[in-house]
């Protein structure tokens, strides 16, 4: 998975043109990958160490959600300058089906032997 590409995409989505927040966004991306891996591995009996490129959009979207929620961690809602925000309980809620399908693809396949 290309973390540099995800960094560029997150910055593009957020309209960030400088490099001042690159370390923070890179940390958010790495942490998002770790959370997604933990979720997928909790659904599968085989542990995976790296996410396939097919779920790059999930990493990007979760990273953007986490970036948007900076300084409001733990809250379910926030209000700022007349705008109110309500967040899901988990960053991964809307991707459960995708992650479940990914986990199923990594489940150990049984072997049948006939004698």
N, C-alpha and C positions, 0 to 999 in steps of 0.2 A: 504494500500500500504506500502510495507516494504522499508522505506527510507535507512535503513542500508544496505540492499541488493543492492539497486541501487547505493549507495556510493561505495560498493565493486566492482560492475560491471564497473562503470565509471573509477575507479582507475585501474582496470585490462585493460580496453581498452586503457587508456593513459599510461600504463606502470609505474604507480606510486606505489612504494613499501613502502614508509614511511607514517607517519601520519601527516606530517607537513601541508598539504593542506586540511585536513579533514573538518575543519570549513568552509573554502571557498567553497569546493565542496558541502557540506551540504546546505549552503546558496543558491548556484546555483540550487540544486535539489528542495528545497522548493519554490524558486521563479519560477522555471519552472512549478511546479505543480500548483501554483497560476495562472500563465499565461494560462495554459491549461484549468483549471477550468473556468476562465473568458471567454475563447473562447467558450467552450462547453455551458456554461450558457447563452452566448449571442445568441446561436442558438436554445435554448429551452425555453419553457415557465415555466418549473419547474427547480428550482435551485438545483443543487447537491453540496454537501459539500466535497465529497471524490471521487477520481477516482477509478474505479475498477481495479483489477490486470491485466485485459486483455489489458490495455494500458500502462503497465509498460515499454514496449519497447519504447514508444513515450517519456515518461519522461526521460528515460536513454539517448535516442538519442538527445533530445533537450538539456539536461544538457551537453552532450559532445560538442554539437555545441556551446553552450554558453561559455563553458570552453575554447574551441579553439579560441574564439573571444575576450578573455580578452585583455584589453588595446587597442582594435580596435573597441569599441562600437561606433555605429553611422556611421561607414565607410561601404562602399559597396565593397571595395577592399583594399588590403594591399600587400606590397612587402617586403620581408625580406631575406637577404643573397641569392639573385638570385632566390628565389621562390616567386611566386605571388599567392594570394588567392582572390577569389571572392565569396561573400556570397549572399544568398537569401535575399529578402527584409524582410522576417519574418522567425523566427525560426520554425514556425508552418506550413509553406506553403505546404510541402510535405505530411503533415498529415491531411489536410483539409477533405478528404473523410472519414478517420477513425473517426475524431472528429465529423463530421456531422452525421455519423451513430450512434455514441454514444449519441449525443444530441437527435436524433430521438427516441432512445430507452427510453429516459426520458420524452418525451413529454406527457402531460396529455392526458389520454384517455377519450373520450367523453362517456356520458351515455345517452342512449335513454330509455324513459319510454313511454309505451303505455297505454292508458286509455280506 
